[in-house]
Amino acid sequence: MTCQKATAAVEDAVRTSAERAGEAWTTGLVVKTSTLDTQKYWNPEDRDRFAADYRFLESAIRSQ
């Protein structure tokens, strides 16, 4: 099992579920991998694609 095959299997299930619910499917999932100390994208350029999303998520985290 590779990270690419695992992502493809999850993508197929999510796409099928979205289509059954009448939701639009616009694009596939990107591959992300786990290492001992972090997670990272298979294609490092994908991190830049989601920079605005990460900024939003970080702004939504409550500081304690």
N, C-alpha and C positions, 0 to 999 in steps of 0.2 A: 504494500500500500504506500503510495507516495502522497505528498501534500497536494499535488496536482489532481490526482484521482479522487482524493477525499473531498477537495473543494468542488470538483465536478459533480460528485454524488450529492453533496449538500445543495449545490446550485440547482440540480435537476429537481430535487424535492421542493425547494422554495419556489421555483418557477411554476411547477405543477400546482402547488397550493395557491399561489397568487392567481394563476389563470382560472382555477376553479372558483375562486372568490370574485372573479370578474375584475381583478386589478390588472393594470398594465404592467408588463415586464419590459424594462427598458434596456438592461445590460446585464452581463454576467457578474459573478463574484470574482474578486481578486484573491490570489493565493497568499496566505499568511502562514508563517512557520513559527514554531516554538523552539527555543534553545534553553539551556540551563538557566540563563540569567535574563532572558527577555523574549518578546515576540517581535517578529519583523516580517516585512513583506518580501515575497520571493523576488519581485521586481522592485528595487529601491525607489524607482520613480513613482510608484503608487503612493508612497508616504506624502509626496508633494501634492498629489491629486486630492488628498483628503485633508490638507492643512486647515482649510476653513472649518471643516467638521470637527477636527481636534480642538481648534480654538474655541468653538462653541461648547463642546463638552467640558473643556477645562473651565470655562466661565460659569458653567452650571454646577460645578462642584462647590459645595459649601465649605468654607474654611472654618476650622474649629479652634 
